[in-house]
Amino acid sequence: MTTPKLADRNCVPCRGGVPPLKGNKLREIHQQLAEPSQWKTVDEHHLVRAYKFPDFKSALAFVNRVGEVAEEQGHHPDIVLGWGKVEITTWTHAVDGLTESDFILAAKIDHLS
């Protein structure tokens, strides 16, 4: 039996009390993102990715699609919108670090671009 791809799974609500992903476990799940992954792990704490677009309207449309997925998943990233660019940052606030849900959300966002 194979494990479903990250983008096919759903985020799980986190109430805290579980340790954030670190070290080898963090690297292993990061490798499950589509290659070559443009998501960067920062200080084993959060994921960041920048997207480029030809204009503001396209970037805004992408942000709206990301917002729909975030609402659907109950997992909400920080989003910075500018002319022709969007930067997404995600981590699980309840554990002050990364969980599997952050990688699931990242994979789902990648399918939007």
N, C-alpha and C positions, 0 to 999 in steps of 0.2 A: 504494500500500500504506500503510495507516495504522499508526501505532505503537500497540501494545496499551496499554490504560489501566494506570496504576501498580498498581492492585489485582489485575490479571490477570497480573502479572509475578512473578518470584521474586527474592528477595534473593540476592546473589552474595557468597560469602565473600571477605573482604578481608584480605590478609596485610600490608598497608602498602605503602609505596613509591609510592603514587599520591597526588596532592595532593587535599585536601578541596575540596568545591564552595565557590566564593566568587562574589561579585558577580553579574553577569548570569546566569551558568549556574545559580547557586543560586536566583535569582528565577524563572527560567524553569521549573525543575522544581517549585518550590513552587506555581506557578500550575497545575500539572497535578493537584494535589489537588482534590477535589470542592469546588465553590464553594457557599456561602462557607466557606472553610477556617478552622477554629478553631485549627489548629496555628500556633504562633508560633515563628519562627526567632529564637533568642537569640544575639546576638554572632556571627552566621554560624558558630556552633559546634554547636548542638544544637536539636532541635525539642521543644516542650512543648505539651501539651494537657491541659485539665482536663475531666472528665466528671462530671455530676451524676446521682444516682439517688435513688429515694424512700426507700431504707433500706440497711442494711449488707449484707443478704443479696443484694440485686440488684447492689451494687457488687462484692461478692466473686465472684459468678457471672461478671461481666464480666471481672474480673482473671483468673479461671481460663480463660476463652475467649482472652484476650490471650496468656496463657502457652502455650496450645496452638499458637497461630499462631506465636509466637516460636520455639518448639521446632521446629516444622515448617519454618520459614524459616532457622533457625540464626542468628537475629539477635535479640538480647535487650535490651529497653528496661529502664530503671529504672521501677519502679512503686511509687507511694505510695497506700495504701488507707486510707480513713477512713470514718466513718459517712456514707453517701450521697454519697461522692465518691471519685474516682480521678484521680490525676495521672500521666501517662506522659511520660517524657523519653527521647529516643533520640539517639544519635550513634554514629559508628563509632570505637571506641577505637583501632584499629590506625592510623588516620590523624589521630586527635585532632580530628575534625571531622565534617562531614556528607558522606555519599555517597548515591548513588542508592538504595541499599538502605534507608536511613533513611526515604526518602519512600515507597518501596514498602511498608515495614512500616506507616507511618502510614496509608496508603490502605487496607491490609488491616484495620487496627484500626478505622478509620472504618466499614467494612462490618459490624463486629460490634455497633456501638451502635445 
